[in-house]
C-alpha cells in the first residue's frame, strides 16, 4: 500500500515537472499558441504593471503581441514553490534582444490539470 502511494506521488510530481518544462519551452519559443494550452479559461495577465483578466482567446492575442514586440532569446526558471493551499508559483527570466522581463506565474490545480492562472511580466 505504501509503495502505491509513493508511486502515485512520484507520478504527480513528474506530470507537474513535465508541464513546467512544456511551459518553459513555449516561453523560450515565444509561442502564444503553445503557451495558451497551459492557461486557465480566464487568466490575469500583467505587463509592466498594467493588469487585466482575459478569456483564453483574448489572452492568446495579448501574448502573441507581447512575443512579437519582444522576440525571445531565452527563458529560464529562477525559483519554483507552492503555498500551503497548493497554489504553485514560478519566477523566471525572459530575455529578449533589448533586455529582460521577470516572469511570475501562479498555477492552480483545476480538476486534474495544473493551469496558469496569473502571468506577470515585469521589465528588469
C-alpha positions as CSV (number, residue, x, y, z in Angstrom):
1,X,0.0,0.0,0.0
2,X,2.8,2.4,0.9
3,X,4.5,1.6,-2.4
4,X,1.4,2.6,-4.3
5,X,1.1,5.9,-2.5
6,X,4.8,6.7,-3.2
7,X,4.4,5.7,-6.8
8,X,1.3,7.9,-7.2
9,X,3.1,10.9,-5.5
10,X,6.1,10.5,-7.9
11,X,3.7,10.3,-10.9
12,X,2.1,13.6,-9.9
13,X,5.4,15.3,-9.5
14,X,6.7,14.0,-12.8
15,X,3.5,15.3,-14.5
16,X,3.9,18.7,-12.8
17,X,7.6,18.8,-13.9
18,X,6.6,17.9,-17.5
19,X,4.0,20.7,-17.6
20,X,6.6,23.2,-16.2
21,X,9.1,22.0,-18.8
22,X,6.5,22.5,-21.6
23,X,5.6,25.9,-20.3
24,X,9.3,26.8,-20.3
25,X,9.6,25.5,-23.9
26,X,6.7,27.6,-25.0
27,X,8.2,30.7,-23.4
28,X,11.6,30.1,-25.0
29,X,9.9,29.8,-28.4
30,X,7.7,32.9,-27.8
31,X,4.7,30.7,-28.8
32,X,1.4,32.1,-27.6
33,X,-0.3,29.1,-29.4
34,X,1.6,26.6,-27.2
35,X,1.6,28.7,-24.0
36,X,-2.2,29.2,-24.1
37,X,-2.7,25.4,-23.9
38,X,-1.4,25.6,-20.2
39,X,-3.7,28.6,-19.3
40,X,-6.9,28.6,-17.3
41,X,-10.2,29.6,-19.1
42,X,-9.7,33.1,-17.7
43,X,-6.2,34.4,-17.0
44,X,-4.9,37.6,-15.4
45,X,-2.0,39.0,-17.5
46,X,0.1,41.8,-16.1
47,X,2.7,43.6,-18.2
48,X,4.8,46.3,-16.6
49,X,2.0,47.0,-14.0
50,X,-0.9,47.0,-16.5
51,X,-3.2,44.2,-15.5
52,X,-6.4,42.7,-16.9
53,X,-8.3,39.5,-16.9
54,X,-8.8,37.8,-20.3
55,X,-10.5,34.9,-21.8
56,X,-8.2,32.3,-23.3
57,X,-8.8,33.6,-26.8
58,X,-8.1,37.2,-25.7
59,X,-5.0,36.1,-23.8
60,X,-3.6,34.4,-26.8
61,X,-3.8,37.6,-28.8
62,X,-2.2,39.6,-25.9
63,X,0.6,37.1,-25.6
64,X,1.2,37.0,-29.3
65,X,1.6,40.8,-29.3
66,X,3.9,40.6,-26.4
67,X,6.1,38.0,-28.0
68,X,6.1,39.9,-31.4
69,X,7.2,43.1,-29.6
70,X,9.8,41.2,-27.5
71,X,11.1,38.2,-29.5
72,X,12.6,35.6,-27.2
73,X,16.3,34.9,-26.8
74,X,15.8,32.7,-23.7
75,X,13.7,31.8,-20.8
76,X,14.7,30.0,-17.6
77,X,13.2,29.4,-14.2
78,X,14.9,31.1,-11.2
79,X,12.6,29.7,-8.5
80,X,9.6,27.5,-8.0
81,X,7.4,26.8,-5.0
82,X,4.0,26.2,-3.6
83,X,1.7,27.7,-0.9
84,X,0.3,25.5,1.8
85,X,-3.1,25.7,0.0
86,X,-1.5,24.1,-3.1
87,X,-1.1,27.2,-5.3
88,X,2.1,26.8,-7.3
89,X,4.2,29.7,-8.4
90,X,7.3,30.2,-10.5
91,X,9.7,33.0,-11.0
92,X,11.5,33.1,-14.3
93,X,13.6,35.3,-16.6
94,X,12.5,36.0,-20.1
95,X,15.3,37.6,-22.2
96,X,14.8,39.4,-25.5
97,X,17.0,41.4,-27.8
98,X,16.5,44.7,-25.9
99,X,16.5,43.4,-22.3
100,X,14.7,41.1,-19.9
101,X,11.5,40.5,-18.0
102,X,11.0,38.9,-14.7
103,X,8.1,36.5,-15.2
104,X,5.9,35.4,-12.2
105,X,3.3,32.7,-12.8
106,X,0.7,31.4,-10.5
107,X,-0.5,27.9,-11.4
108,X,-3.7,26.4,-10.0
109,X,-4.9,22.8,-10.0
110,X,-8.2,22.9,-11.9
111,X,-9.8,19.4,-11.9
112,X,-6.9,17.1,-12.7
113,X,-4.7,19.7,-14.6
114,X,-2.3,22.4,-13.5
115,X,-3.1,25.6,-15.4
116,X,-1.6,29.1,-15.4
117,X,-4.0,31.5,-13.6
118,X,-1.8,34.6,-13.5
119,X,1.1,35.7,-15.7
120,X,3.1,38.7,-14.7
121,X,5.8,40.3,-16.9
122,X,7.9,43.0,-15.2
123,X,10.7,44.7,-17.2
124,X,14.1,44.4,-15.4
